[in-house]
Amino acid sequence: MFDWLAARDCALWANQNVEAGFSAWKSLRRVSGAAAAAEGEVCVRVSEGVCVKPGFHQLHLPLQEGLRFPGNMGETRLPAHMFLWSLSAIYMFAFASLYVQIPGLYGNEGILPARWRLRVVGKSVWEQLRDTPTLLWFGPKLGLDTQHCMELLSLSGTVLSLAAMTVPALRDCRLYLILWVLYLSLYQVGQVFLYFQWDNLLLEVGFLAVLIAPMRMPWSCRSSFHDSVTFWLLRWLLFRLMFASGVVKLTSRCPTWWGLTALTYHYETQCIPTPLAWFAHQLPVWFQKLSVLATFVIEIAVPFLFFSPIRRHRLSAFYMQVLLQVLIILSGNYNFFNLLTIVLCFSLLDDEHVNFWLCRRTQQKEKNSLQAVMAWVCVAVEVGVYALLSYWTVLYFDLKVDWDKKSVSSKTAFTHYEFNSFLKAVTVPSVWIGVLSLTWEIITAMFRSACVRGVFRRLWSTMQWGVFSAAAASMFAISLVPYTYIEYEAHSNLWPGVRRAFELTDRYQLVNSYGLFRRMTGVGGRPEVIMEGSVDGSTWTEIEFMYKPGNLSRAPPVVTPHQPRLDWQMWFAALGPHTQSPWFSSLVRRLLQGKRDVIKLIQTDETQYPFIKQPPVYIRAHRYKYWFTEPKEDGSLPQRWWRRIYVEEFYPPVRLGDAVLEDMLTQHGLNIKDKSPTRRASCSWLLRMLQSVGEHVRDVPAHVLLWTLFSSAATVCLLNCLRSHTRPPTHTHSREQQQEEERKKEEEARKEAEEEEEVRQEAEEAVNEQEQEEEEEEEEEGYEEEEFIKRSDESDGEENTESEPVRKRK
């Protein structure tokens, strides 16, 4: 009975054509309960979009089309696979990039030793995990100190990520849970070198991958119908990331963003520019201002199209977001951040569009009159939205075309108060848009789960739907706390229970607040700290870093997706006094001591380090201001990329044992004398393995190592793909076995087709026989009624002449 009701619900809900759904319902209703029980149980093939009653009837119902808005996204199986593979690659980049820097950053003789963060103060293991959730607490169980345990975790993460890239069967939710735990463990002791927004973003996306990735069970279906619910969380995260990044640029009241001149400074003042940044910096000012305007449109207005019911809106938003991220990658070295943002954009795609990329033909479905009308309505709405967006852009940024100068003038035509009013007006509605969109995904997933064949599979699918829908709703609820940071009133009106839930999960970095490039730095010139060393205190030699600007003639590097974390912190340190960067004093001490692990952070090729034979006796640092050079008057390129001027002393000359250096270290808690004995490794083979891998890997430039690993994994994936398409037989036995399997499949398909044809014919015969019987019964009833009326009339005329016995007999 439940199966029969499920088929009825599918026929009514899944079909966009009301008449077809009604006719399907009538076809099912014609069969009596006894006949239905005799013929067999009704089942629904959701994956094929077909409702089937074995032994009786077959209804072709477009389920995949019926459970979505006209023009809305379809199945997301291929985008989900793309997301999981790409996230595995980004995990590999993150783990491998960090692995080569661990000794210099967090080693026992590094800049900020991680063991200082894991001091045992009489707490149990569970209390330690509660306060600082990291697997590094179990390092002593393996006989490893904190440095080698961090190396083990990062190396394990790299290997598992590569395995997930090359073996599709390993892209399971349990593997992504392990990767998330590994990166969270490193993050907990990463201190200032690991506290970047992209590290938080990777942890949040990594946890969502645990919900999105399949859990492979022997009884589980090939596809889970809750996938669209958990995959939707990526779209919501992308919206929060982009919308907040655009809003904070204006709420910060930075004059460069309000004046649309931010990009005239950005290319030369960003942390590590690329060579293309020099050429982008030479573009005319009107084009730079137009680029800032386009950034505002893409980051503030376009994200609302993520939730549009019109499919082409979301595809257009996808290409605009990807275009912005690609331009940022070409002009700046932002490690894996922009790549991770592009991966989030996969949530805007569907299988149909991915098949279009792969040049796969998809069957064109015939449209009835109602669907054709709805298609034209969608086109009209789509064009109207683009026209309205263009009108607002021209209105609020005062766009004017100067045909004589062949330029476009622009300026902000609204005030800070007006923008705050706009932000207050859209923050709460944006939350409700997310609520409605998530509710729609949950409801459609519920109907799909209810239409699964078999009682056990339907129960399992419904349980999955309930669990993952609750998880998605919970993630959405706690994400509202960091999202509403952009608007005070909306944040203060949040339910207190949501705040408490956020506070309980905050240490795990499940959801975070974002806001990139809030203010443009280096308006008066790019500040840069240049370190110098000396042996005698009179002759000073500059210490040149591999990636950050220093040598005026050296071209900017391309290091994506590697993040040189010391070079990044040197950029932040130059923005203020050295007292705001306590780690800088520790860096000075390690260089005075000549620690090779720290030197490798500055120069992988130690021959390029000027004090490799003998550590410097004195070290100091000066602050300069850097600018990109300009092209020559004849248009030729200059010999130097940079020009600079001296500004001030950043750090005074110090030597080991200097009172100034010791006071700085003591003041910031970096002069800790650890008297604990060195732990001897109980797993000597594990320690030797870690040391051997480190010796061979750290001599290779990090960005070269990362791209080598990626290219190797991508090559393996490509070979597996080609082999799966060709499948050349290697042995006679395997060839015969493959042919036997193909024959079995063909036989099964033929039998299935014959059974379906017999079912269809029997169903038609049963319906025809029933209709004929009904018609014959109606004819017999009409004939009997006419005979009865005729006899009644005759009996009335003969009543007076007939005798009593005759009347009784009649």
N, C-alpha and C positions, 0 to 999 in steps of 0.2 A: 504493500500500500504506500509506504514511504517513497519507494522508487517511482511508483506511478505518479505521485504528487510532485516529485522532483522533476519528472519529465514534463508535467503540465506547467510548472513554474518556469522551466527553461523555455518552453514553447512560447509562453506569454511574455517573459522578460527579455529573452535573448534576441528576439527577432525585431528588427526595426520596422518591418512591414506588418502592420496590425492585422491586415486581412490574412496574411499567411499564418500568423500566430493563431488567429481564430479558427482557420480551417484545420490547422494541426490539432487544436484542442477538440474540434468536432470529430476528427478522425479517431482520436483516442476515446472519446466518449461513446462512440457507436458500439464499442465492444462491451458486453456485459461483464460483471465482476467474475462470474464463473468462467467465461471464455478466456478472460485475461489471465486468470490463475492457471488455466489449463495450458495456455500457449507459452507462458514463461514470464520471467521477471523483466521489468523495464530497466534499462540502463542508459547512461548518457556518456558519450565519448566527447568530453570537453576539448581534449587536445586536437581532435579533428573537426570540432565544430558541428558534430552530428549527434542527434538523439536517436538511439536505436532501441527497439523492442525486439529481442531475439525471438524468432518464430512467428512474428506478427507484422511489424510495421517499421518503416525507416523514415525519419523526418530530417530533412536537411535544413538545419537551423544555423545561421551565421552567428555563433555565440561570441566570437572574438569581436565582431563588429557591433553587436547589439549592446554590449556592456560598456559602451563609452560614448561620449558626446560625438556628434557629427564633426568630423575633422580632427578629433582628438588622437592622442598617441595610441598605438597598438601595442603589440607584445614587445617586451624589453629583454628578451633572452640574450640576444647578441650583444647589446650594449652592456649587459651585466657581465658577460664573459670578457669583454674588452676592459671593463673597469677592474675586474679582479686580476687580469694579467698585467695591466699597467700599474696597479697598486703594488703588485709583487716586484716589478722593476723599480719603483720608487723606494720601496723598502730596501731593496738591494743597494741603491744609491746612498740612502741615508746610513745604513749600517756600515757599508764599506768606507764611506767618507769619514765617518767617525772613528772607525777602527784604526786607520793610519795615524790619527791624531791623539789617541788615548795616552800613550806614554808621555808626550810633551805637555799635554793639558792636565791629565789627572793621575799621572804616574807618581810613584813615591818621591821622585825627584823632578816632578813637573811643576807647572805654574800654580795650580790649585789642586793639591793631592786629594783624591776622592775619599781616602780613608779617614780624613778629618770629619767627613760628614756621617760616618757610620761608627760612632763611638758607643760602646756598650756601657750602659749606666745601670745595670742591675735589672733590666726588663727581660721578660720572656720573649721568645721568638714571635709569638702572636702579637704581643704589644709593640714590638719593633716593626712588624709588618703593618700594623694598624697606623702607626705614626708615620712611617716611611715605607710605603709599599714597593719593595724592590727585592729581586732575587739575590742581590749581592750579600744579603744577610747569611746565605747558605754557602758563601765562599769558603769559610773556615772548615766546613764539613768536607770539602774537597781538598783541603790543604793549600788553597790559593789565597794570596792577598787580594786586596781590592782591585789593584791595577790589572792583574792577570785574570781575575774574574770578569772584569769589564771587557777585556779582550775576548774572553771565551763567549760572553753573551753576544757581542757584536759580530764575532766570526760565525757563531751559530745562526744569527739572524741573516747574515749574508748567504750562507749555504742554503738555508731553508727558503729564502726568497728566490734564489736561482732554481732550486728544485721546483718551486711553484710555477715559475715561468716556463720550465721545460716539460713538466709532467702535468697534464690537465687534471688527472685524478687526484692530485695533491691540493688542488684549490678548494679546500674544505674549510668549513667555519672553524674547526679545531686548530688547523694550522695557522689561520689568521689570528686566532686568539693567542697562540704562542708568540707570534711576531709582535702583537700588541703588548703583551706582558714583557717581552724582552726590551722593547724600546722604552716602555714606561719605567722599567728598572734602571735603565741608563739615564733617563730624564731626571729621575729623583736625585741623582748626585751630580748632574751636569752643571749646576750653578750658573754663572752668568754666561758661560760659553754655549749653553744649550737652551737658554730661555728666549727663543725667538718665536715669532708667531707661526712660522711654518712648522716648527716642532710641535706646537700645540695642535695645529691643523692636521698634521700627520697622525697624531694620537686620536683625534676625533674621527677622522676618516677611517683609521684602522679599526676602531671599535665598531663603526657602522658596517665595515666589511664582515665582521663576525656575524652580524644579523643578515647580511645579504648573501654570503657564500652558502652553498648547500651543505647539508649534513647528510652524508652518504650512508644510507641504511639499506639492508637487504630488501625491506618491504616498501621503501619509499618510492614515490612516483618519479618519473624522469624530470618533471617540472613541478614546482610547488606554486600554488595559486596565491600565496601570500607574498611572492617575490616583488610584486609591484608596490606593496605597502612599504616594505623595508627599503626598496630602491628609491622610493619617493623621498626618503630622509636625505639622500644626497642632494636632491633638488632644493630642499629647504636649506641645507647647509650652504650651498652655492649662493642662494638668495641672500642669506645673512652675511656671507663674506663680501659679496660685491656691493650690496646696498650700504652696509656699514662703512666700507672703504670709501665709497663716494660721499657719504654724508659727513664723515669726520673731517674731510678736507674743507668743508664750508663752516662747520660748527667751530673749528679751531680758530677762525678769523684770520687765517694766514693771508697776508696781503697779496702774495704771489698767486694763490689759488683764486682769490676774489678778483684779482686783476687779470686773470687768464695768462699770466706770464711764467707760470711755474716751470714749464718745460724749457724755457730759455736758460734755466739754471740746472735743471734735473740731470741732464746728460753728463755734465762735467762734475757734479757734486755727489752723484750716487757712489755707493761704496766701492764697487769694482766695475768700472765701465768696460765695454768691449770696443774694438776698433771702429765698429759702425756708429758708436755713440759720438765719435769725433765728427763724422759726416752729418749725423742728425743735428748736432749742435750748430752747424753752419746754415741750416734752413732759415728762411726769412721769418721775421717775428710774427707776421700775420698768420703764417702757417702753423707756427708753434701755438698761438692762441686758439686757432681753430682745432688743433689737436687736443688741447685742454678741454675745450667745449665738447668734443666728441667723447672724451673720457668721462665727463659728467653724465652725458646721455647714456653711455653704455653701463655705467656703474649705478646710476640712480633710477633712471626711467626704464631701461630695458629689462632689469630683473623682474619686474611685474609681469612680463610676458612669459616667464617660466611657468606660470600657473594658468595661462590662457587655454581655454578649451579648443582653440583653433590650432591645428597641428603645425601649420606653416609659421605661425607666430613663434613657436618654440624652436623650430629649426632656424629661423632668422636670428633669434636670440643666441642660439648656439654658435653660429658663425661669427656674430659680432663679438662674443666673449672670447672665442678662440683667436680672432684677429688681434684683439688687444693683448692677449697673453703672448702671442708669437712676436709681436712688435717689442714687448718688454724683454723677451728672451734674446732677441737680436741686439738690443742696445744695452743690456745689463746682465751681470752674472748674479742671478738670484737663486743659485743652487737648484733644488728640486721644487721650489715653491710654485712657479708658473706651470711646470709640468703637472703638478698635483691639481692645480686649478683646472687645467684642461681635462684631466681625468674626471673631475667633478662634472664637467660639462657633458659628459656622456649620458648623464641622467636626463638630458633633453632629447635624446635620440630614441628611435624605435627600430625594430627589426627591418621594416620596409626600407628605411633610409640607409641602413647599413648594407642591405642587399643591393641597393642602388650603387653604393660605393664599390661593391665587389662585382658589379656588372652581372648580377644574378636576376634572371627574369622572374617576376612575380605575376601570378594569375590576376588579371584584371576582372574585377567583379562587376556584374551588371547592376546598374542603378535604376530603381523605379522612379516614378515621377516625384514622390516625396523626397527621396534622397537627392535628386537633381536640384530641386528647389532649395533644399538645405545647403547644398554645395555652393549655389550662387549667393545665398545669404551669408555664408562664411566668407566668401571672397569679398563681398561688400563690406562686411565688418572689418575684415583684415585691412583693406585699403583705407577704410575710415580711421582705424587706429594709427596707421602710418601717417596719414595726412594730419591727424590731430597731434601726433608727436612732432612732426615737422613744424607745424604752426606754433606750438609752444616753444620749440627751440628757437625759432626766429624771433618770437615775441620777447622771451625772457633773457635772451642774449643779444638782442638788438643787432641781428645779422644784416649786413649791407654789402652789396657787391659793388666794387669800384672798377668799372670796366676800363677806365683810362689807365689806372695803375696795375690792372690785372691782379687784384687782390681782394680779400674779403675782410671787412672790419667786423669786430665783435667786442662786446663788453657785457658785464653783468648788469641787467636792467631791473634787479630786485635788491632789496635790503636784507640785512641780517635778521631783522625782526620778521620780515615776510617769509624768509626761509624757515625760521623756527616755527612760524604758524603753519606752514606747509608740512613740516616734519611732525608737528603735533596732530595734524589732521590725517596723516597717512599711516602713522605707526600702528595704531589700534586696528584700522581696517586691514592692514597687511597681515596682522595676526589672524584675523577672522578669515581672510583669504586662505591662509595656510590651514586653518581648521576645516573649512569646507573642502579644500582639495584633498586633505588627508582622509576626511570622512568618506568622500567619494571613492577613493582607492580601497578603503576598508570594506565598504558595502559591496563593491564589485567583486572583491576577493572573496567575500562571504558567499555570494551566489555561485561563484565558480567552485568553491570548495564543496558546496552542497550538491553539486552535479557530478560528483566523482562516482565512477562505477564501483560497486561492491560496498558492503556495509563496513568492513574493516578499513578499507582505504578511505572511505568517506569520513569515518570517525577520526582516523589519523590526520587527514587533511584539515578537518574542522578544528581539532586540537591545535595543530600548527597555526592555523589562522588565528585562533584566540590568543595564543601565547605571543606571536609576533606582532599582532595588532596592538596588544597591550604594551609590548616593548616599544613599538613605534610611537604610540600616544605618550608614553612616559618620556621618551627622548625629546619629543616635540615640546612637552610641557616644561621640562627643566631648561631647554634651550631658550625659552622666553626670558629667563632672567638675564643672561648676558646680552641677548638681542636688544632688550629694552633699555640698556645702558645709554643708548643714543638719545632717549627722550625721557626726562625725569618723571613727568606725570604718569606716563604709561608704566614706568618701572615701579612707581610707588603704589599703583593700583593692583599689582599682581597679588594673587592669593598667597597668604603666608605659608601654606603647605608646600607650594611650589618652591618657595625660597628655601625652606628647610631641606627639601629633597636636593636642591642644587648644592647647598652647603655640605651635605653628606657625601656627595659624589665629586666635589670639586677637586679633591686630591688626586683623583684618577683621570682628570683632564678629559672627561666625556664630552663636555660642551665648553666652548670658550667664546670670548668676545674678540672681535677683529676690527681693524681700522688701520690700513696701511698708508704710509706717506701723509700722516696727519699735517705736518708742517714741512715746508721746504727749507732745508739747511743750506748753508754756504752761499747765501745771497751775495755777500761781499767778496766771495772767493772761497774756494774749497780749502778748509783747514786740514792740514796734514802734519802728523808728528813724525819727525825724522830722528832716529836714534844714531848716536855716534859713540865710538869707542876709541880708547887711547891706551898706549902702554906707558908713556912717560908723562902724560898730562898736558903736553903742549901740542903734539901732532894728533889730529883727530881724523878718523876715517868713518864715513857713513856706513851704516849697516842696512843693506838693501833687502827688502822683503821680496818674495817671489811674485806676489799678486798685486798688492796695493801700490799706488803711484809713488814713485821715488825718483828714479833716474829719468831725467827729462827727455831723453832720446829713445827710451824703451816703449814699444807699442803696448797698449792695454791688452791684457791676456783674455783668452776665452777658456773658462774653467767650469762652466755649467756641465753637469749637475753637482759638482763638488763644491762644498762650502769651506773655505779656509777660515776657520772660526777665530783664529788669532788676528788675522788681517781685518775681519769684520769688527772685532772689538777695538782694534787700533783706530778705526774710523770713528766709532762712538767716543773713544777717549779724546780725540782731537776736538770734539765739540765743547769741551769744558776743561776745568783744571784737573791735574792728575789726581787730586784727592777724591774726585768722583769716580775714579777707576782704581780701586785698591789693588787689583791684580797686577797693575803695571809695576809696582815696587817688587812684587815677587818675580816678574819677568826680568827685571834688572838684576836681581840677585842671581837667578839661574844662569844668566849670560855671563856674569862675573865669575861664576863657578865653572863655566864651560861645560854645562850639561848638554850632551849630544842629542838627547831626545828633544829638548827645547830648540836647539839649533836646527833640527830637521823641520820644525814648523816654519822657520824663516827661510831656509834653503834646503831643498831635498838633496841637491848636489852640493855637498859640503865644501867642495873646492871653490864655490862662489862666495863662501862666508870668509870675510877677511881675517878672522881671528881663529881659524881652525887649528893652527899649530900651537898657539898660546892664547889663553883667554885674555881679554882686555883687563887692564888694571883699573881703568876709570870708564864710566859710562855716563852720558848725559843725553838729553833730548831737547830739540827745538821745535817750535811750531812755525810752519810756513803756510802760505796761501798759494794754491795752485789754480791755474786756468788752462783751458785748451788753447793752443795756438790758433792763429788765423791763417787762412790761405794767403799766398803772396798776391801782389797786385796783378800779376799776369795770369793768375788762376792756378799756378802750380802748387804742389803740396810742399809744406815746410819740412825741414830736416828733423825738427823736434815736434813731439806731440804735446808737450807741456811747457809752460813758463811759470815761474814762481818768484815770490818775494819773502824775505825773512820778516817774521812778526815778533816773536818773543821767545824767551826760554820756557820750556815746558817742564823739564825736570832738571834739577841741579846736578853738577858732576858729583858722583859718589863712588866709593870703593868698598870692598868687603870690610865689614867691621865699622863702617862709617856710622856716626851717631844719627845722622839724618835718615839713613836707610833703615837702621834698626828701629828707630822711633816710628817710622811709617809702617813697618811690618808689625810691630807690636800693637800699634794703634788700631789696625784693622784685623787683628787676630791671626796674622799669617806667620808669626815667629814662634810656632809651636815646636817645642822640643819633645819629640816622641821617643820615650825611653823604653818602649815595649820591645822585647827581643824580636828579631826577624823570624817569621814563621817558615819553617822548613816544609816544603811541599811533600805531602804524603803520596800524591799521584805524580811521581817524577816524570813518567812518560807524557802526561798531559802538559806539564810545564815545558818539557823539552819540545813538544809539538808546537806550543804557542810561540816559544822563542824562535823556532826554526821558521815558522810561517812569517813572523814579524820581520826577521832579518831579510827575507827574500822580497817581501811585499813593499816595505817602506822605502826601498831604494828607487821605486818607480814613481814618477809624478802621479799624484792622486787622480787627476782628471783623466789621464791616460789609462790608469788601472780601471777606473769605473767604466769607461767606454769599451775597454777590452772585455770586461765581464759581460756587459750588455750585448755586445756584438756576438760573443760566443753563445749566449743563451738564445738570442734571436736567430742565429744560424741553426741551432738545434731545433728550434720550433719550426723553422722553414723546412728543414729536411723531413721532420715528422709529418708536416702537412703534405709535402710532395709524395712521401711514401704512402700515406693514407689514401691518396688519390690514385696512385699507380699500382701499389701492392704487387710488385714482381714476385713470382713464386721462386723459392730457393731450392726446394726439394720436391720430388715427385709426390711424396706422401702428402705434403702440405698442399700441393696443387689439387690432388684428388680430393682431399678433405674440403678444400675451399669450394670445388665444383659440387661436391655432395651437399654442402651447406646451401649453396645457391639453388640447387635443385629442390631441396626441402623448402626453401623460402618460396620458390615459384609455385610448388605444389600447394603449400599452405595458402598462398595468395589466390590460387585458382579455386581451391575448395571454398575459401571464404567468399569469393565472388559468386560461386555457384550457390552457396547457402543463402547469401543475401538476395540473389535473383529468385531462388525458390521462396524465400520469405516474402519477397515483394509480390510474387505471383499468387502465393497463398493468401496474402493479405488482400490483394485485389479481388480474388475469387470469393473470399469470405465476405468482403464488403458487398460485392455484386449479388451473391446469394442472399445476403441479409436484406438488401434492398428489394430483390425480387420477391422474397417471402413477404416482406412488408406490403409490397404492392398487391400481391395475390390475396393477402389477408384483407386489405382494404377493399378490393373488388368483391370478395366473397361477402364481406359484411354489408356492402352497399346492395348487392343482389338479394341477400336475405331480408334486408330492411324493406326493399321494394316489394318482395313477395308477401311480407307480413302485412304491409299497408294494403295491398291489393286484396288479400284474403279478408282483412278486417272490413273493407268496404262491401265485399260480397256477402259477408256474414250479416252485416247490418240490414241488407235488403231482404234476406231470406229468414230473418229472425221471427217474423210474425207467422210465417207459413209452416215453419218446422215444428216438430213436436219436441217435447221436453227431453226425451232420450237422445234425440239427434243433436240438440244443442249441447247436451252434456258431453256427447262423444266428440263434437268439434272442440 
